[in-house]
Amino acid sequence: MNFRKKKPSHFSQQPDFNLRPMRLIFLLIGFLTFQAAHAQTHDNVWMNGNYNKYYIDFASFPPSLYTVNSDYTFLRTMAFMNDKDGNPMFYSNGCTLQNAEHEEMENGDSLLQIDYFCTSDGYMNLAHSAGLTLPSFTPDQYIMFSLSAGYPLPPVPCQTNRMVAHYIDMSANQGLGAVTLKEQLILSGCFQEPTANRHANGRDWWILLPDNQQGRFFRWLLTPLGLEGPWEQILPNPTAGNDSSCAWSEFSSDGSRYLINQCHVGVIMYNFNRCTGELSNGNFLVRNTAWNFGATFSPDSKLLYTVDSISTKLVQYDLNAPDVNASQELIGVWDGALDSWQIPTVFGFMQHGPDGKLYIWGGGSHYMHIVDFPNRRGTDCGLRQRAIELLGTSAGASIYFPRYRLGPIDGSSCDTLGLNNHPSALFRHDLEDTLAPLQVTFTDASSYEPTSWQWDFGDGTMSQDTNPVHTYALSGTYNVCLIAANAFAADTFCSSVTVGTTSLHELPVLPHISISPNPFSQEIRVHLSAQLDIEPRFILSDMYGRQITNTTLRDFETNIPLPGLPNGVYAWQLFWKGVQTQQGKVVKVE
């Protein structure tokens, strides 16, 4: 297929750090057309895997896992992009670009011509930073921003010395795409990670790039007319001057906060002004131990999660507390478990699920941990260690997804385009405790600023709570609907919810157990309703997620002695075919 590179007249100029703000014009056909965003699911499918590649697909809750036929190698960079409907389109390790058929995209070779990690001398696929990918303002056009390492590799902290952009046209090659322009220089210097946040007008994107030599931040504004900037802001950054590959940056879900997590020194958080793109009020959380990559905000942007003590502790902070440092609370301790390859299942990178849960890669192992209710304070957040058994060991990097489903700040001084937040309704349900098998916790996962919620539980009852807990009178399957609304629009989402034990016919699909006595003193008895061809596993953990026992259920009734266990509340999980099918709590008393 014939294609033509389109080279903007100003894009290849190498900017100086003292340049006045400038506009870099994208001469792409149709770029001036803006398509209003609604229910953008560019982050609905994740890819990972060292030797066996697999997808984690959030088209349904809980997510599905399936292998993909790809021998691609990831290390430090893992860029992955779905279309607005959640269908995988392309991915990259920073050196080349692959299409949805797991073949090299047209013109997707050699994205970085001069890069230490992308040379032809055996270091291919070791690219040096996250790939920030954004949809443009016309259908099927995408932009990937990435960092390039010098050659030869400069010393720390200046190993990343350029930010560049690549342009992808997904209308080419019958939807398999083509790279139309690559390695276009944006800025040269010494940098940390680039990130993006939606402008308060609901259309444009701020691109933020911290300097790694001093407290200085560069920002651009991506609009339908091009890339405006760079502007500079001088602001203390205690994470600068360290290894930029040992870091993670992101914005909160509401776009109001920004963090840089540097694994050697700690986390710096700032407030972010979505109108001006400026940072303020830096708050530094000092870390006393090293090599901890994970840090993220809660979905409601009120809490911070970090990994400490060489990836063995999960810590939570209250960002609205008078003293954020003093609000630190331990919510999880790695229980020492190894996977089948003897890889420690420690706490690694964290990633927000479209279902409102927090997913934590288990180091480089076959497992992933889950925080079920990350907006809850303390151990009520519901950490479950090794809640998902992956289809292969995980790569060393996490995918960076901007907050695609962030709309305008309605009514603000920057709400100038006439765009409004039109809610997109979504929810999930959890059966938190089998002591109440008919009780269901519903969690709103809607986007675009709903202000009211109308729930129909399918049994003739209603609720206007945001995250209601509902108890059904009878076992069965119910069609539950949520109407999420604000002053501009309303949207409805419905899903089937099954509660209680329905019939023996369904047991091979969903193993069911009961626990007695509860409370217990010296032992518990696990009752399995039916024996299965694949035996389920019963795991009991304390409220920090530390595993107490891991038992294979081979009989209808299994006695598990628990002498000397301290009094308190303990969580249990039932796994079948590597997937959790049931969970609950038991109480230990003397």
C-alpha positions in Angstrom: 0.0 0.0 0.0 1.3 3.5 -0.8 1.4 6.1 1.9 3.0 9.4 2.3 4.7 10.9 5.3 3.2 14.3 6.3 5.9 16.4 7.8 4.7 19.6 9.6 6.7 22.6 8.7 7.6 23.5 12.3 7.7 20.1 14.0 11.2 19.1 13.3 12.7 22.2 14.9 14.7 21.4 18.1 13.3 23.7 20.8 15.5 25.6 23.2 14.5 25.6 26.9 14.1 29.3 26.8 11.7 29.4 23.8 8.5 31.4 24.1 5.3 29.3 23.8 4.9 28.1 20.2 2.3 26.1 18.3 3.3 22.9 16.5 0.8 22.4 13.7 -0.4 18.9 12.8 -1.1 18.8 9.1 -3.3 15.7 9.2 -6.5 15.6 7.1 -9.6 16.2 9.2 -7.7 17.1 12.3 -9.8 20.2 12.8 -12.9 18.1 13.4 -13.7 17.4 17.0 -15.7 14.3 17.9 -17.4 14.6 21.3 -16.3 11.9 23.7 -18.7 9.6 25.3 -18.0 6.3 27.2 -14.5 6.1 25.8 -13.2 2.6 26.6 -9.7 2.9 25.3 -8.5 1.2 28.5 -10.9 -1.8 28.4 -8.4 -4.4 27.4 -4.9 -4.8 28.9 -2.0 -6.8 27.5 0.9 -8.3 29.5 3.1 -11.4 29.6 6.7 -12.3 29.4 6.8 -15.6 27.5 3.0 -16.1 27.2 1.1 -13.0 26.1 -2.4 -12.6 27.3 -5.3 -10.1 27.4 -7.3 -9.0 30.4 -10.6 -7.9 29.0 -13.1 -5.8 31.0 -16.0 -6.1 28.5 -17.6 -7.9 31.4 -17.1 -8.0 35.2 -15.1 -9.8 36.4 -12.7 -9.5 33.5 -11.9 -12.3 31.2 -8.4 -13.6 30.4 -7.2 -15.2 27.2 -3.9 -15.8 25.5 -2.8 -14.1 22.3 -0.4 -15.4 19.7 2.4 -12.9 20.0 6.1 -13.3 20.7 6.6 -9.6 21.2 8.9 -8.5 24.1 8.1 -5.8 26.7 10.4 -4.5 29.4 10.2 -0.9 30.5 7.7 0.4 28.0 4.2 -1.1 27.4 1.9 1.1 25.3 -1.4 -0.4 24.4 -4.4 1.2 22.7 -8.0 0.1 22.2 -10.5 1.9 20.0 -13.4 3.8 21.7 -15.4 0.6 21.9 -12.7 -1.3 23.7 -11.3 -3.4 20.8 -7.5 -3.8 20.7 -5.8 -1.9 17.9 -2.0 -1.6 18.5 0.7 -1.9 21.1 4.4 -1.0 21.4 7.5 -1.5 23.5 8.8 1.9 22.4 11.0 0.5 19.6 8.4 -0.9 17.1 4.6 -0.9 16.7 2.4 -4.0 16.4 -1.1 -4.1 15.0 -4.1 -6.1 16.3 -3.0 -9.2 14.3 0.2 -9.2 16.3 2.3 -8.2 13.2 4.5 -5.2 12.7 2.3 -2.3 11.6 3.1 -0.6 8.3 6.0 1.8 8.9 6.0 0.7 12.5 9.7 -0.4 12.5 12.5 1.6 14.1 10.3 4.2 15.9 13.5 5.4 17.6 16.5 5.6 15.2 19.0 6.8 17.8 18.3 5.1 21.1 20.4 2.9 23.4 17.6 0.4 24.0 16.4 0.2 20.4 19.7 -0.4 18.6 20.3 -3.4 16.4 23.1 -4.9 18.6 20.9 -7.1 20.7 19.2 -4.6 22.9 16.0 -4.4 20.8 12.8 -4.2 22.9 14.4 -2.6 25.9 12.9 0.9 25.4 13.2 3.3 28.1 9.9 4.9 29.1 6.2 4.8 29.0 4.4 5.4 25.8 1.6 8.0 26.2 -1.1 7.4 23.6 -4.0 9.8 22.9 -6.8 9.7 20.3 -6.7 12.8 18.1 -9.6 15.0 17.1 -10.6 13.1 14.1 -11.6 9.4 13.9 -9.0 6.7 13.5 -6.0 9.0 14.2 -3.8 8.5 17.3 -0.6 10.1 18.7 2.0 8.3 20.8 4.4 10.4 22.8 7.5 8.6 24.1 10.9 9.3 25.5 14.2 8.3 23.9 17.4 7.3 25.6 20.7 8.7 24.4 23.4 6.7 22.6 25.7 6.0 24.2 23.6 6.0 27.3 24.2 9.1 29.4 24.7 8.8 33.1 21.8 9.2 35.6 19.7 11.3 35.7 19.8 12.2 32.0 19.3 8.8 30.3 16.2 10.1 28.7 17.2 13.0 26.6 14.3 13.6 24.0 10.5 13.5 23.9 9.2 12.5 20.5 5.8 11.9 18.9 4.6 9.2 16.4 1.3 9.4 14.4 -0.9 6.4 13.6 -3.7 6.2 11.1 -6.0 3.3 11.9 -8.1 3.7 8.7 -5.1 2.4 6.7 -4.7 -1.3 5.7 -8.4 -2.2 6.2 -8.2 -1.1 9.9 -4.8 -2.6 10.7 -3.2 0.9 10.6 0.0 2.5 9.5 2.5 4.9 11.1 2.3 8.0 9.0 4.9 10.1 10.9 7.4 9.0 13.5 10.1 10.2 15.9 9.1 13.9 15.5 11.1 15.8 18.1 9.1 17.7 20.7 11.9 18.7 23.2 15.4 17.8 24.1 16.6 17.7 27.7 16.7 15.5 30.8 13.2 14.2 31.7 11.0 12.1 33.9 7.8 10.5 32.7 5.3 12.3 30.4 1.6 12.2 31.4 -1.6 13.7 30.0 -4.7 15.2 31.6 -7.9 16.6 30.0 -8.3 20.4 29.9 -11.2 21.8 31.8 -13.0 22.5 28.5 -13.5 18.8 28.0 -11.8 18.6 24.7 -8.1 19.5 24.7 -5.3 17.6 26.5 -2.5 18.9 28.7 0.8 17.1 28.3 3.1 17.4 31.3 6.8 16.6 31.3 9.0 17.1 34.5 12.6 18.0 34.2 14.9 15.5 35.9 17.7 17.9 36.8 15.8 20.6 38.6 12.4 21.7 39.8 11.0 22.6 36.4 7.9 21.3 34.5 7.2 21.7 30.8 3.6 21.6 29.5 1.8 21.6 26.2 -1.8 21.9 25.2 -3.0 19.6 22.5 -5.9 21.1 20.5 -7.5 20.5 17.1 -5.0 23.2 15.8 -1.9 21.5 17.0 0.4 21.3 20.0 0.8 24.7 21.8 3.8 25.3 24.0 6.1 24.5 25.7 5.4 26.6 28.8 7.7 26.3 31.8 6.8 26.3 35.5 9.5 26.4 38.2 8.4 24.4 41.2 10.3 22.3 43.8 10.5 18.6 42.8 12.3 16.5 45.4 12.2 13.4 43.1 14.4 15.1 40.4 18.0 14.0 40.0 17.3 10.2 40.3 16.9 7.3 38.0 13.9 8.1 35.8 13.3 4.5 34.9 12.5 3.8 38.6 9.5 6.0 38.6 5.7 6.3 37.9 3.6 9.4 37.2 -0.2 9.9 36.9 -3.1 12.2 37.4 -6.1 11.4 39.7 -9.4 10.3 38.2 -10.9 13.7 38.6 -7.8 15.4 37.1 -7.3 17.6 40.2 -4.1 15.9 41.5 -0.8 14.8 40.1 1.9 12.5 41.5 5.5 11.4 40.8 6.5 8.2 42.6 10.3 7.9 42.6 11.1 4.4 44.0 14.3 5.5 45.9 13.0 8.7 47.6 9.2 8.9 47.8 6.1 10.4 46.3 5.5 14.1 45.5 1.9 15.2 45.0 0.6 18.4 43.6 -2.7 20.1 42.9 -3.4 20.5 39.2 -5.3 23.4 37.6 -7.1 21.9 34.6 -7.7 25.5 33.2 -4.1 26.7 33.2 -2.2 23.4 33.4 -0.2 24.7 36.4 0.8 22.7 39.5 0.7 24.0 43.1 0.9 22.9 46.8 3.5 20.2 46.5 3.3 17.6 49.3 6.2 15.2 49.7 5.8 11.8 51.3 9.2 10.5 52.2 10.0 6.8 51.8 12.6 5.1 54.0 13.0 2.0 51.9 13.9 1.5 48.2 12.6 -0.2 45.0 8.9 0.4 45.2 7.3 1.3 41.9 3.6 1.2 42.8 1.6 4.4 43.6 -1.8 5.4 42.6 -4.9 7.5 43.6 -8.2 6.0 44.6 -11.0 6.2 42.0 -12.6 9.0 44.0 -9.3 10.9 44.1 -9.4 11.1 47.9 -6.9 8.4 48.9 -3.4 7.5 47.9 -2.0 4.0 47.7 1.7 3.3 47.7 3.9 0.2 48.0 6.7 0.2 50.6 9.3 -2.0 52.3 10.7 -3.4 49.1 7.3 -4.2 47.6 6.0 -6.1 50.6 3.6 -3.6 52.2 0.6 -1.8 50.8 0.0 1.6 52.4 -2.9 4.0 52.2 -3.0 7.8 52.8 -6.0 10.2 53.3 -5.3 13.1 51.0 -7.9 15.3 52.8 -6.3 14.8 56.2 -4.6 17.9 57.9 -1.4 15.9 57.9 -1.3 13.5 54.9 2.0 11.9 56.1 0.4 11.2 59.5 -2.6 9.6 57.9 -0.6 6.6 56.7 -2.4 3.3 57.3 -1.1 -0.2 56.6 -3.7 -2.2 54.7 -1.7 -5.1 53.3 1.4 -7.2 54.0 2.8 -9.7 51.5 2.3 -13.1 52.9 5.5 -14.5 51.4 3.8 -16.7 48.7 5.8 -17.7 45.6 4.2 -18.7 42.3 5.0 -22.0 40.5 8.2 -20.5 39.0 9.3 -19.5 42.6 8.7 -15.8 41.7 7.7 -13.7 44.8 4.1 -12.5 44.4 4.9 -9.1 46.0 3.1 -5.8 45.3 4.1 -4.2 42.0 2.6 -1.7 39.7 -1.0 -0.6 40.3 -3.7 -0.1 37.6 -7.3 1.2 37.7 -9.9 -1.2 36.4 -12.9 0.2 34.5 -15.0 -1.6 37.1 -13.7 0.7 39.9 -11.4 -1.8 41.4 -7.6 -1.5 41.9 -5.5 -4.2 40.3 -1.9 -4.8 41.5 0.5 -6.8 39.5 2.1 -9.5 41.7 5.7 -8.6 41.0 6.7 -10.5 37.9 4.6 -13.6 38.9 1.5 -15.4 37.5 -0.7 -13.5 40.0 -2.6 -10.2 40.4 -3.9 -8.8 43.6 -7.2 -6.8 43.8 -8.4 -4.0 46.1 -12.2 -4.4 45.8 -13.3 -1.1 47.3 -10.4 1.3 46.9 -12.5 4.3 48.0 -12.9 2.8 51.5 -10.5 3.8 54.3 -8.3 1.2 55.9 -8.6 -2.5 55.7 -12.3 -2.1 54.7 -10.9 -1.5 51.2 -10.9 -5.3 50.7 -7.4 -6.3 49.6 -7.3 -9.9 48.2 -3.8 -11.2 47.5 -3.5 -13.4 44.3 -7.1 -12.8 43.5 -6.4 -13.5 39.8 -4.2 -16.3 38.4 -2.7 -14.9 35.2 -2.0 -16.9 32.1 1.7 -16.2 32.3 4.3 -14.3 34.2 3.9 -10.5 33.9 6.3 -8.1 32.2 8.2 -5.6 34.3 6.1 -2.5 33.2 2.5 -1.4 33.5 0.4 0.3 30.9 -0.2 4.0 31.4 -3.7 5.0 30.5 -4.8 8.7 30.8 -8.2 9.4 32.2 -10.0 9.1 28.9 -13.5 9.4 30.5 -12.9 12.8 32.0 -15.2 15.6 30.7 -15.3 19.3 31.2 -15.5 21.2 34.5 -19.1 22.3 33.9 -19.7 25.9 34.7 -16.0 26.8 35.2 -14.3 29.8 33.6 -12.7 27.4 31.1 -15.9 25.7 30.1 -16.0 27.7 26.9 -16.8 25.1 24.2 -20.4 24.4 25.0 -19.6 20.7 25.9 -21.4 19.2 28.8 -20.9 16.0 30.8 -23.3 13.4 29.6 -23.2 10.5 32.1 -22.3 7.0 30.9 -23.9 4.6 33.4 -22.1 1.5 34.6 -22.0 -0.6 37.8 -20.7 -3.8 39.2 -21.9 -6.0 42.0 -20.1 -7.9 44.8 -21.3 -10.6 47.2 -19.2 -9.5 50.1 -20.1 -11.9 52.8 -21.8 -15.3 52.5 -23.1 -14.9 56.0 -25.7 -12.9 54.1 -25.9 -14.7 50.8 -28.8 -12.6 49.6 -27.0 -9.3 50.3 -25.4 -7.5 47.3 -23.1 -4.5 47.3 -23.5 -2.4 44.2 -20.7 0.0 43.2 -21.3 2.8 40.7 -18.6 2.9 38.0 -20.3 5.6 35.9 -18.4 8.4 34.2 -18.9 11.9 33.1 -20.1 13.4 36.4 -23.5 12.0 37.3 -25.1 13.8 40.2 -28.1 11.4 40.8 -28.5 7.7 40.8 -31.7 5.7 40.4 -31.4 1.9 41.0 -34.1 -0.7 40.1 -33.0 -3.9 41.8 -35.4 -6.0 39.7 -37.5 -7.2 42.7 -39.8 -4.2 42.9 -37.5 -2.1 45.1 -35.6 1.1 44.3 -32.7 3.2 45.7 -31.2 6.6 45.1 -27.9 5.9 46.9 -24.7 6.1 45.0 -23.4 2.7 46.1 -26.3 0.9 47.7 -26.3 -2.4 49.6 -29.4 -4.4 48.9 -30.8 -7.6 50.4 -33.1 -9.8 48.3 -35.9 -11.8 49.9 -35.4 -14.8 47.6 -32.6 -16.6 45.7 -32.7 -16.1 42.0 -31.5 -14.0 39.0 -32.6 -10.3 38.8 -32.3 -7.7 36.1 -30.8 -4.7 37.8 -30.8 -1.3 36.2 -29.1 2.0 37.0 -30.0 5.4 35.7 -27.1 7.8 36.1 -28.1 11.4 35.5 -27.1 15.1 35.8 -28.6 18.4 34.7 -27.7 17.7 31.0 -28.5 14.0 30.4 -29.3 10.6 31.7 -28.0 7.1 30.8 -29.2 3.6 31.7 -27.2 0.4 32.3 -28.7 -3.0 33.1 -27.1 -6.3 34.2 -28.2 -9.7 35.5 -27.4 -10.4 39.2 -27.7 -13.9 40.6 -28.0 -14.4 44.4 -28.2 -17.4 46.6 -28.0 -21.0 45.6 -30.2 -21.6 42.5 -29.9 -25.3 41.7 -27.5 -28.3 41.6 -27.4 -28.0 37.9 -25.4 -24.8 38.2 -22.8 -26.1 40.7 -20.2 -27.2 38.1 -20.3 -23.6 36.8 -20.0 -22.0 40.2 -18.8 -24.1 43.1 -20.6 -23.1 46.4 -19.4 -23.7 49.9 -20.6 -22.8 53.4 -18.6 -22.4 56.6 -19.4 -23.5 60.1 -19.2 -22.7 62.9 -19.1 -18.9 62.6 -17.8 -17.6 65.0 -15.4 -20.4 65.5 -12.9 -21.3 68.2 -10.3 -24.0 67.2 -11.3 -25.1 63.7 -13.7 -24.5 60.8 -15.6 -26.9 58.7 -15.9 -26.1 54.9 -19.0 -27.7 53.3 -18.8 -28.2 49.5 -22.2 -28.7 47.9 -20.9 -31.0 45.2 -17.7 -32.6 44.2 -16.1 -31.4 41.0 -13.7 -32.8 38.4 -11.3 -29.9 39.3 -11.0 -29.5 43.0 -11.5 -25.9 44.4 -9.0 -24.2 46.7 -10.0 -22.6 50.0 -7.8 -19.7 51.2 -8.1 -18.0 54.6 -6.3 -14.7 55.2 -6.1 -12.1 57.9 -7.3 -8.5 57.3 -3.9 -7.5 55.9 -4.2 -10.1 53.2 -1.6 -12.5 54.8 -2.4 -16.1 54.0 -3.3 -18.3 57.0 -4.1 -21.5 55.1 -4.4 -22.7 51.5 -6.5 -26.0 51.4 -7.6 -28.1 48.4 -11.2 -29.2 49.0 -11.4 -32.9 48.0 -14.4 -34.0 50.1 -17.9 -32.8 50.8 -16.7 -31.6 54.2 -13.2 -30.5 55.1 -12.1 -29.8 58.7 -9.4 -27.1 59.0 -7.7 -26.9 62.4 -6.7 -23.3 63.3 -5.2 -23.6 66.9 -3.5 -20.5 68.3 -5.0 -18.1 65.8 -5.6 -14.6 67.4 -9.2 -13.5 67.9 -10.5 -11.3 65.1 -12.1 -11.2 61.7 -10.6 -13.3 58.8 -11.4 -13.3 55.1 -11.8 -16.4 53.0 -11.8 -17.0 49.3 -12.8 -20.0 47.1 -10.9 -20.5 43.8 -11.9 -22.8 41.0 -9.9 -23.1 37.8 -7.7 -20.2 39.0 -10.6 -17.8 39.3 -12.2 -16.6 42.6 -15.9 -17.8 42.7 -16.8 -17.0 46.3 -15.6 -15.0 49.3 -16.7 -14.3 52.8 -15.6 -13.6 56.4 -15.4 -15.6 59.6 -14.8 -14.5 63.2 -12.4 -16.2 65.6 -13.3 -16.2 69.3 -12.1 -18.0 72.4 
